[in-house]
């Protein structure tokens, strides 16, 4: 979540006739949910959405954020040694959405 200083807005777009949103969020898009969660653990699988070989991302007004989700890495038979709590979100390409983090998530995804 971030804010663009008013001075920067004037410098970049002095003719802007509207006031931009106060708070913005950088988000990365993921695939849509399959219709059925995994039968073993009841979590939905998602993967990074890519465009032209790059992560599909956007900057949106915070007001448009519905909720955050807890992503659980989709581990294969072996966990890569370079994965750790600081790198796994960057290195892993497929995740599960954990619906058990709170009541709201459970009601949304279960």
N, CA, C and O atoms as a GROMACS GRO file, in nm:
protein
  440
    1UNK      N    1   0.085  -0.115   0.000
    1UNK     CA    2   0.000   0.000   0.000
    1UNK      C    3   0.090   0.122   0.000
    1UNK      O    4   0.191   0.126   0.071
    2UNK      N    5   0.054   0.221  -0.081
    2UNK     CA    6   0.136   0.340  -0.088
    2UNK      C    7   0.052   0.460  -0.132
    2UNK      O    8  -0.066   0.447  -0.165
    3UNK      N    9   0.115   0.574  -0.131
    3UNK     CA   10   0.050   0.699  -0.165
    3UNK      C   11   0.143   0.776  -0.258
    3UNK      O   12   0.264   0.776  -0.238
    4UNK      N   13   0.088   0.842  -0.358
    4UNK     CA   14   0.168   0.926  -0.446
    4UNK      C   15   0.161   1.069  -0.392
    4UNK      O   16   0.052   1.124  -0.378
    5UNK      N   17   0.276   1.130  -0.360
    5UNK     CA   18   0.274   1.267  -0.308
    5UNK      C   19   0.212   1.364  -0.409
    5UNK      O   20   0.233   1.350  -0.530
    6UNK      N   21   0.138   1.461  -0.360
    6UNK     CA   22   0.070   1.559  -0.446
    6UNK      C   23   0.170   1.630  -0.538
    6UNK      O   24   0.139   1.656  -0.654
    7UNK      N   25   0.288   1.660  -0.487
    7UNK     CA   26   0.391   1.726  -0.568
    7UNK      C   27   0.428   1.642  -0.690
    7UNK      O   28   0.446   1.696  -0.799
    8UNK      N   29   0.438   1.512  -0.672
    8UNK     CA   30   0.474   1.424  -0.782
    8UNK      C   31   0.362   1.418  -0.886
    8UNK      O   32   0.390   1.412  -1.006
    9UNK      N   33   0.238   1.421  -0.842
    9UNK     CA   34   0.126   1.418  -0.936
    9UNK      C   35   0.128   1.542  -1.024
    9UNK      O   36   0.108   1.533  -1.145
   10UNK      N   37   0.152   1.656  -0.964
   10UNK     CA   38   0.157   1.782  -1.039
   10UNK      C   39   0.271   1.780  -1.140
   10UNK      O   40   0.256   1.827  -1.252
   11UNK      N   41   0.386   1.725  -1.101
   11UNK     CA   42   0.501   1.720  -1.191
   11UNK      C   43   0.479   1.623  -1.307
   11UNK      O   44   0.520   1.651  -1.419
   12UNK      N   45   0.415   1.512  -1.280
   12UNK     CA   46   0.395   1.410  -1.384
   12UNK      C   47   0.277   1.443  -1.473
   12UNK      O   48   0.284   1.424  -1.594
   13UNK      N   49   0.171   1.492  -1.416
   13UNK     CA   50   0.050   1.520  -1.493
   13UNK      C   51  -0.015   1.650  -1.446
   13UNK      O   52  -0.116   1.646  -1.375
   14UNK      N   53   0.041   1.764  -1.483
   14UNK     CA   54  -0.014   1.892  -1.435
   14UNK      C   55  -0.156   1.920  -1.483
   14UNK      O   56  -0.228   1.998  -1.420
   15UNK      N   57  -0.198   1.859  -1.594
   15UNK     CA   58  -0.331   1.887  -1.649
   15UNK      C   59  -0.437   1.788  -1.599
   15UNK      O   60  -0.549   1.788  -1.649
   16UNK      N   61  -0.402   1.706  -1.502
   16UNK     CA   62  -0.496   1.609  -1.449
   16UNK      C   63  -0.616   1.681  -1.388
   16UNK      O   64  -0.601   1.760  -1.294
   17UNK      N   65  -0.734   1.654  -1.442
   17UNK     CA   66  -0.855   1.724  -1.398
   17UNK      C   67  -0.926   1.655  -1.283
   17UNK      O   68  -1.029   1.705  -1.236
   18UNK      N   69  -0.875   1.547  -1.237
   18UNK     CA   70  -0.939   1.474  -1.129
   18UNK      C   71  -0.837   1.443  -1.019
   18UNK      O   72  -0.717   1.437  -1.045
   19UNK      N   73  -0.885   1.423  -0.902
   19UNK     CA   74  -0.797   1.389  -0.790
   19UNK      C   75  -0.780   1.238  -0.788
   19UNK      O   76  -0.878   1.165  -0.779
   20UNK      N   77  -0.657   1.190  -0.797
   20UNK     CA   78  -0.636   1.044  -0.794
   20UNK      C   79  -0.666   0.989  -0.656
   20UNK      O   80  -0.672   1.064  -0.558
   21UNK      N   81  -0.686   0.859  -0.646
   21UNK     CA   82  -0.712   0.798  -0.515
   21UNK      C   83  -0.598   0.828  -0.418
   21UNK      O   84  -0.483   0.838  -0.458
   22UNK      N   85  -0.631   0.843  -0.291
   22UNK     CA   86  -0.530   0.874  -0.191
   22UNK      C   87  -0.436   0.758  -0.168
   22UNK      O   88  -0.314   0.776  -0.164
   23UNK      N   89  -0.491   0.637  -0.153
   23UNK     CA   90  -0.409   0.519  -0.124
   23UNK      C   91  -0.420   0.418  -0.237
   23UNK      O   92  -0.529   0.391  -0.288
   24UNK      N   93  -0.306   0.364  -0.275
   24UNK     CA   94  -0.300   0.268  -0.384
   24UNK      C   95  -0.236   0.138  -0.333
   24UNK      O   96  -0.167   0.137  -0.231
   25UNK      N   97  -0.260   0.031  -0.406
   25UNK     CA   98  -0.201  -0.098  -0.371
   25UNK      C   99  -0.142  -0.160  -0.496
   25UNK      O  100  -0.202  -0.157  -0.604
   26UNK      N  101  -0.023  -0.217  -0.482
   26UNK     CA  102   0.038  -0.295  -0.589
   26UNK      C  103  -0.008  -0.438  -0.569
   26UNK      O  104   0.009  -0.495  -0.461
   27UNK      N  105  -0.067  -0.497  -0.672
   27UNK     CA  106  -0.114  -0.634  -0.661
   27UNK      C  107  -0.060  -0.717  -0.778
   27UNK      O  108  -0.033  -0.664  -0.886
   28UNK      N  109  -0.044  -0.844  -0.755
   28UNK     CA  110  -0.009  -0.938  -0.860
   28UNK      C  111  -0.127  -1.030  -0.881
   28UNK      O  112  -0.185  -1.082  -0.785
   29UNK      N  113  -0.163  -1.050  -1.008
   29UNK     CA  114  -0.278  -1.132  -1.041
   29UNK      C  115  -0.241  -1.280  -1.046
   29UNK      O  116  -0.129  -1.316  -1.080
   30UNK      N  117  -0.337  -1.363  -1.010
   30UNK     CA  118  -0.322  -1.508  -1.015
   30UNK      C  119  -0.435  -1.566  -1.099
   30UNK      O  120  -0.530  -1.496  -1.132
   31UNK      N  121  -0.423  -1.692  -1.132
   31UNK     CA  122  -0.525  -1.759  -1.212
   31UNK      C  123  -0.659  -1.759  -1.137
   31UNK      O  124  -0.665  -1.737  -1.016
   32UNK      N  125  -0.764  -1.784  -1.212
   32UNK     CA  126  -0.895  -1.796  -1.147
   32UNK      C  127  -0.901  -1.929  -1.072
   32UNK      O  128  -0.826  -2.022  -1.102
   33UNK      N  129  -0.989  -1.937  -0.976
   33UNK     CA  130  -1.004  -2.060  -0.898
   33UNK      C  131  -1.075  -2.166  -0.981
   33UNK      O  132  -1.166  -2.136  -1.058
   34UNK      N  133  -1.031  -2.290  -0.965
   34UNK     CA  134  -1.105  -2.399  -1.026
   34UNK      C  135  -1.237  -2.413  -0.950
   34UNK      O  136  -1.250  -2.362  -0.838
   35UNK      N  137  -1.331  -2.479  -1.008
   35UNK     CA  138  -1.462  -2.492  -0.944
   35UNK      C  139  -1.463  -2.578  -0.820
   35UNK      O  140  -1.553  -2.565  -0.737
   36UNK      N  141  -1.364  -2.666  -0.807
   36UNK     CA  142  -1.364  -2.762  -0.697
   36UNK      C  143  -1.230  -2.756  -0.624
   36UNK      O  144  -1.125  -2.761  -0.688
   37UNK      N  145  -1.231  -2.746  -0.491
   37UNK     CA  146  -1.104  -2.748  -0.417
   37UNK      C  147  -1.042  -2.888  -0.420
   37UNK      O  148  -1.110  -2.986  -0.450
   38UNK      N  149  -0.915  -2.896  -0.390
   38UNK     CA  150  -0.846  -3.024  -0.384
   38UNK      C  151  -0.915  -3.111  -0.279
   38UNK      O  152  -0.936  -3.065  -0.166
   39UNK      N  153  -0.950  -3.234  -0.312
   39UNK     CA  154  -1.024  -3.318  -0.216
   39UNK      C  155  -0.944  -3.357  -0.092
   39UNK      O  156  -1.003  -3.391   0.011
   40UNK      N  157  -0.811  -3.352  -0.100
   40UNK     CA  158  -0.729  -3.392   0.015
   40UNK      C  159  -0.730  -3.289   0.127
   40UNK      O  160  -0.735  -3.324   0.245
   41UNK      N  161  -0.725  -3.160   0.091
   41UNK     CA  162  -0.713  -3.057   0.194
   41UNK      C  163  -0.810  -2.942   0.178
   41UNK      O  164  -0.807  -2.847   0.257
   42UNK      N  165  -0.896  -2.947   0.077
   42UNK     CA  166  -1.003  -2.848   0.056
   42UNK      C  167  -0.951  -2.708   0.026
   42UNK      O  168  -1.019  -2.609   0.054
   43UNK      N  169  -0.831  -2.699  -0.032
   43UNK     CA  170  -0.777  -2.570  -0.072
   43UNK      C  171  -0.778  -2.559  -0.224
   43UNK      O  172  -0.762  -2.659  -0.294
   44UNK      N  173  -0.798  -2.437  -0.276
   44UNK     CA  174  -0.799  -2.412  -0.419
   44UNK      C  175  -0.658  -2.381  -0.468
   44UNK      O  176  -0.582  -2.310  -0.401
   45UNK      N  177  -0.624  -2.435  -0.583
   45UNK     CA  178  -0.492  -2.410  -0.641
   45UNK      C  179  -0.499  -2.285  -0.731
   45UNK      O  180  -0.594  -2.266  -0.806
   46UNK      N  181  -0.397  -2.203  -0.721
   46UNK     CA  182  -0.381  -2.088  -0.810
   46UNK      C  183  -0.236  -2.082  -0.856
   46UNK      O  184  -0.146  -2.137  -0.791
   47UNK      N  185  -0.214  -2.016  -0.969
   47UNK     CA  186  -0.077  -1.996  -1.017
   47UNK      C  187  -0.065  -1.852  -1.065
   47UNK      O  188  -0.165  -1.784  -1.089
   48UNK      N  189   0.056  -1.807  -1.078
   48UNK     CA  190   0.079  -1.669  -1.120
   48UNK      C  191   0.024  -1.646  -1.260
   48UNK      O  192   0.037  -1.731  -1.348
   49UNK      N  193  -0.037  -1.531  -1.279
   49UNK     CA  194  -0.083  -1.492  -1.410
   49UNK      C  195   0.033  -1.418  -1.478
   49UNK      O  196   0.091  -1.326  -1.421
   50UNK      N  197   0.066  -1.460  -1.599
   50UNK     CA  198   0.180  -1.402  -1.671
   50UNK      C  199   0.132  -1.336  -1.801
   50UNK      O  200   0.036  -1.382  -1.864
   51UNK      N  201   0.200  -1.230  -1.839
   51UNK     CA  202   0.177  -1.163  -1.967
   51UNK      C  203   0.312  -1.129  -2.027
   51UNK      O  204   0.395  -1.064  -1.963
   52UNK      N  205   0.334  -1.175  -2.149
   52UNK     CA  206   0.460  -1.150  -2.218
   52UNK      C  207   0.580  -1.193  -2.134
   52UNK      O  208   0.684  -1.126  -2.134
   53UNK      N  209   0.567  -1.304  -2.062
   53UNK     CA  210   0.676  -1.357  -1.981
   53UNK      C  211   0.698  -1.285  -1.849
   53UNK      O  212   0.795  -1.314  -1.778
   54UNK      N  213   0.612  -1.193  -1.815
   54UNK     CA  214   0.624  -1.118  -1.690
   54UNK      C  215   0.500  -1.139  -1.605
   54UNK      O  216   0.392  -1.172  -1.655
   55UNK      N  217   0.518  -1.119  -1.475
   55UNK     CA  218   0.403  -1.129  -1.385
   55UNK      C  219   0.300  -1.022  -1.420
   55UNK      O  220   0.333  -0.906  -1.443
   56UNK      N  221   0.175  -1.064  -1.423
   56UNK     CA  222   0.066  -0.971  -1.449
   56UNK      C  223   0.036  -0.899  -1.318
   56UNK      O  224  -0.009  -0.960  -1.221
   57UNK      N  225   0.060  -0.770  -1.314
   57UNK     CA  226   0.044  -0.691  -1.192
   57UNK      C  227  -0.030  -0.562  -1.225
   57UNK      O  228  -0.045  -0.526  -1.342
   58UNK      N  229  -0.076  -0.494  -1.121
   58UNK     CA  230  -0.149  -0.369  -1.140
   58UNK      C  231  -0.136  -0.284  -1.014
   58UNK      O  232  -0.105  -0.333  -0.906
   59UNK      N  233  -0.162  -0.157  -1.032
   59UNK     CA  234  -0.175  -0.064  -0.920
   59UNK      C  235  -0.321  -0.022  -0.920
   59UNK      O  236  -0.372   0.031  -1.019
   60UNK      N  237  -0.387  -0.045  -0.807
   60UNK     CA  238  -0.530  -0.017  -0.797
   60UNK      C  239  -0.558   0.064  -0.671
   60UNK      O  240  -0.479   0.061  -0.577
   61UNK      N  241  -0.671   0.135  -0.668
   61UNK     CA  242  -0.710   0.203  -0.543
   61UNK      C  243  -0.735   0.099  -0.434
   61UNK      O  244  -0.795  -0.006  -0.459
   62UNK      N  245  -0.692   0.128  -0.314
   62UNK     CA  246  -0.710   0.035  -0.202
   62UNK      C  247  -0.858   0.004  -0.182
   62UNK      O  248  -0.892  -0.106  -0.138
   63UNK      N  249  -0.945   0.098  -0.213
   63UNK     CA  250  -1.089   0.075  -0.197
   63UNK      C  251  -1.140  -0.045  -0.278
   63UNK      O  252  -1.244  -0.101  -0.246
   64UNK      N  253  -1.066  -0.084  -0.382
   64UNK     CA  254  -1.109  -0.197  -0.465
   64UNK      C  255  -1.062  -0.332  -0.411
   64UNK      O  256  -1.104  -0.436  -0.461
   65UNK      N  257  -0.976  -0.330  -0.312
   65UNK     CA  258  -0.928  -0.456  -0.253
   65UNK      C  259  -1.040  -0.515  -0.168
   65UNK      O  260  -1.090  -0.451  -0.076
   66UNK      N  261  -1.079  -0.637  -0.201
   66UNK     CA  262  -1.187  -0.703  -0.129
   66UNK      C  263  -1.133  -0.771  -0.003
   66UNK      O  264  -1.190  -0.758   0.105
   67UNK      N  265  -1.023  -0.844  -0.019
   67UNK     CA  266  -0.961  -0.910   0.094
   67UNK      C  267  -0.821  -0.957   0.054
   67UNK      O  268  -0.787  -0.962  -0.064
   68UNK      N  269  -0.743  -0.990   0.153
   68UNK     CA  270  -0.615  -1.054   0.126
   68UNK      C  271  -0.635  -1.203   0.143
   68UNK      O  272  -0.733  -1.247   0.202
   69UNK      N  273  -0.542  -1.281   0.092
   69UNK     CA  274  -0.551  -1.426   0.108
   69UNK      C  275  -0.418  -1.480   0.158
   69UNK      O  276  -0.312  -1.420   0.136
   70UNK      N  277  -0.424  -1.591   0.226
   70UNK     CA  278  -0.305  -1.660   0.272
   70UNK      C  279  -0.267  -1.762   0.165
   70UNK      O  280  -0.341  -1.858   0.141
   71UNK      N  281  -0.152  -1.741   0.102
   71UNK     CA  282  -0.105  -1.834   0.000
   71UNK      C  283  -0.014  -1.938   0.064
   71UNK      O  284   0.078  -1.904   0.139
   72UNK      N  285  -0.042  -2.063   0.035
   72UNK     CA  286   0.037  -2.174   0.086
   72UNK      C  287   0.110  -2.233  -0.034
   72UNK      O  288   0.046  -2.276  -0.129
   73UNK      N  289   0.243  -2.238  -0.032
   73UNK     CA  290   0.317  -2.289  -0.148
   73UNK      C  291   0.276  -2.431  -0.185
   73UNK      O  292   0.252  -2.515  -0.098
   74UNK      N  293   0.269  -2.455  -0.314
   74UNK     CA  294   0.240  -2.591  -0.362
   74UNK      C  295   0.374  -2.662  -0.375
   74UNK      O  296   0.448  -2.642  -0.471
   75UNK      N  297   0.402  -2.745  -0.277
   75UNK     CA  298   0.527  -2.818  -0.275
   75UNK      C  299   0.516  -2.941  -0.363
   75UNK      O  300   0.411  -3.005  -0.369
   76UNK      N  301   0.623  -2.974  -0.431
   76UNK     CA  302   0.630  -3.098  -0.506
   76UNK      C  303   0.688  -3.206  -0.416
   76UNK      O  304   0.688  -3.191  -0.294
   77UNK      N  305   0.739  -3.312  -0.475
   77UNK     CA  306   0.797  -3.419  -0.394
   77UNK      C  307   0.920  -3.372  -0.316
   77UNK      O  308   0.952  -3.426  -0.210
   78UNK      N  309   0.989  -3.271  -0.368
   78UNK     CA  310   1.106  -3.214  -0.300
   78UNK      C  311   1.091  -3.063  -0.294
   78UNK      O  312   1.047  -3.000  -0.390
   79UNK      N  313   1.126  -3.006  -0.182
   79UNK     CA  314   1.124  -2.860  -0.167
   79UNK      C  315   1.260  -2.807  -0.211
   79UNK      O  316   1.362  -2.850  -0.158
   80UNK      N  317   1.263  -2.714  -0.308
   80UNK     CA  318   1.392  -2.658  -0.351
   80UNK      C  319   1.469  -2.599  -0.232
   80UNK      O  320   1.410  -2.530  -0.148
   81UNK      N  321   1.597  -2.624  -0.226
   81UNK     CA  322   1.679  -2.579  -0.114
   81UNK      C  323   1.686  -2.427  -0.104
   81UNK      O  324   1.706  -2.374   0.005
   82UNK      N  325   1.671  -2.357  -0.216
   82UNK     CA  326   1.680  -2.210  -0.212
   82UNK      C  327   1.553  -2.145  -0.156
   82UNK      O  328   1.553  -2.025  -0.129
   83UNK      N  329   1.447  -2.221  -0.140
   83UNK     CA  330   1.324  -2.167  -0.082
   83UNK      C  331   1.341  -2.150   0.068
   83UNK      O  332   1.386  -2.241   0.138
   84UNK      N  333   1.305  -2.034   0.116
   84UNK     CA  334   1.296  -2.010   0.260
   84UNK      C  335   1.184  -1.911   0.282
   84UNK      O  336   1.118  -1.871   0.186
   85UNK      N  337   1.159  -1.872   0.404
   85UNK     CA  338   1.045  -1.784   0.432
   85UNK      C  339   1.057  -1.648   0.365
   85UNK      O  340   0.957  -1.577   0.352
   86UNK      N  341   1.177  -1.611   0.322
   86UNK     CA  342   1.196  -1.482   0.256
   86UNK      C  343   1.185  -1.492   0.104
   86UNK      O  344   1.154  -1.393   0.038
   87UNK      N  345   1.209  -1.610   0.047
   87UNK     CA  346   1.213  -1.623  -0.098
   87UNK      C  347   1.098  -1.703  -0.159
   87UNK      O  348   1.077  -1.695  -0.280
   88UNK      N  349   1.025  -1.778  -0.080
   88UNK     CA  350   0.927  -1.871  -0.136
   88UNK      C  351   0.820  -1.800  -0.218
   88UNK      O  352   0.778  -1.854  -0.321
   89UNK      N  353   0.774  -1.685  -0.179
   89UNK     CA  354   0.671  -1.616  -0.257
   89UNK      C  355   0.722  -1.570  -0.393
   89UNK      O  356   0.645  -1.556  -0.487
   90UNK      N  357   0.852  -1.547  -0.403
   90UNK     CA  358   0.911  -1.509  -0.531
   90UNK      C  359   0.945  -1.631  -0.617
   90UNK      O  360   0.931  -1.627  -0.739
   91UNK      N  361   0.989  -1.738  -0.554
   91UNK     CA  362   1.038  -1.855  -0.625
   91UNK      C  363   0.926  -1.951  -0.667
   91UNK      O  364   0.933  -2.010  -0.775
   92UNK      N  365   0.827  -1.967  -0.585
   92UNK     CA  366   0.720  -2.062  -0.611
   92UNK      C  367   0.625  -2.005  -0.717
   92UNK      O  368   0.596  -1.886  -0.717
   93UNK      N  369   0.578  -2.090  -0.806
   93UNK     CA  370   0.487  -2.045  -0.912
   93UNK      C  371   0.341  -2.087  -0.888
   93UNK      O  372   0.250  -2.026  -0.943
   94UNK      N  373   0.320  -2.189  -0.807
   94UNK     CA  374   0.184  -2.238  -0.781
   94UNK      C  375   0.160  -2.242  -0.630
   94UNK      O  376   0.248  -2.278  -0.552
   95UNK      N  377   0.040  -2.205  -0.592
   95UNK     CA  378   0.004  -2.195  -0.451
   95UNK      C  379  -0.134  -2.253  -0.428
   95UNK      O  380  -0.209  -2.280  -0.522
   96UNK      N  381  -0.165  -2.272  -0.302
   96UNK     CA  382  -0.302  -2.301  -0.261
   96UNK      C  383  -0.349  -2.182  -0.180
   96UNK      O  384  -0.271  -2.120  -0.107
   97UNK      N  385  -0.477  -2.148  -0.194
   97UNK     CA  386  -0.537  -2.046  -0.110
   97UNK      C  387  -0.588  -2.116   0.015
   97UNK      O  388  -0.670  -2.208   0.007
   98UNK      N  389  -0.540  -2.071   0.129
   98UNK     CA  390  -0.578  -2.132   0.256
   98UNK      C  391  -0.710  -2.071   0.305
   98UNK      O  392  -0.712  -1.955   0.347
   99UNK      N  393  -0.820  -2.147   0.300
   99UNK     CA  394  -0.948  -2.093   0.344
   99UNK      C  395  -0.968  -2.101   0.496
   99UNK      O  396  -1.071  -2.058   0.548
  100UNK      N  397  -0.870  -2.157   0.566
  100UNK     CA  398  -0.887  -2.182   0.709
  100UNK      C  399  -0.821  -2.076   0.798
  100UNK      O  400  -0.810  -2.096   0.919
  101UNK      N  401  -0.777  -1.964   0.740
  101UNK     CA  402  -0.707  -1.862   0.820
  101UNK      C  403  -0.800  -1.784   0.910
  101UNK      O  404  -0.762  -1.744   1.020
  102UNK      N  405  -0.923  -1.761   0.865
  102UNK     CA  406  -1.020  -1.690   0.948
  102UNK      C  407  -1.161  -1.722   0.898
  102UNK      O  408  -1.178  -1.784   0.793
  103UNK      N  409  -1.260  -1.681   0.971
  103UNK     CA  410  -1.399  -1.711   0.937
  103UNK      C  411  -1.438  -1.652   0.802
  103UNK      O  412  -1.506  -1.718   0.723
  104UNK      N  413  -1.396  -1.530   0.775
  104UNK     CA  414  -1.431  -1.465   0.649
  104UNK      C  415  -1.376  -1.543   0.530
  104UNK      O  416  -1.446  -1.565   0.432
  105UNK      N  417  -1.249  -1.584   0.539
  105UNK     CA  418  -1.189  -1.664   0.430
  105UNK      C  419  -1.263  -1.796   0.414
  105UNK      O  420  -1.291  -1.840   0.302
  106UNK      N  421  -1.294  -1.858   0.525
  106UNK     CA  422  -1.363  -1.987   0.519
  106UNK      C  423  -1.498  -1.972   0.450
  106UNK      O  424  -1.533  -2.054   0.365
  107UNK      N  425  -1.573  -1.870   0.485
  107UNK     CA  426  -1.704  -1.850   0.424
  107UNK      C  427  -1.694  -1.810   0.277
  107UNK      O  428  -1.783  -1.842   0.198
  108UNK      N  429  -1.586  -1.742   0.240
  108UNK     CA  430  -1.566  -1.701   0.102
  108UNK      C  431  -1.526  -1.818   0.013
  108UNK      O  432  -1.577  -1.832  -0.098
  109UNK      N  433  -1.435  -1.903   0.062
  109UNK     CA  434  -1.378  -2.007  -0.022
  109UNK      C  435  -1.430  -2.147   0.004
  109UNK      O  436  -1.412  -2.235  -0.080
  110UNK      N  437  -1.492  -2.171   0.117
  110UNK     CA  438  -1.536  -2.308   0.149
  110UNK      C  439  -1.671  -2.339   0.087
  110UNK      O  440  -1.722  -2.450   0.104
   0.00000   0.00000   0.00000
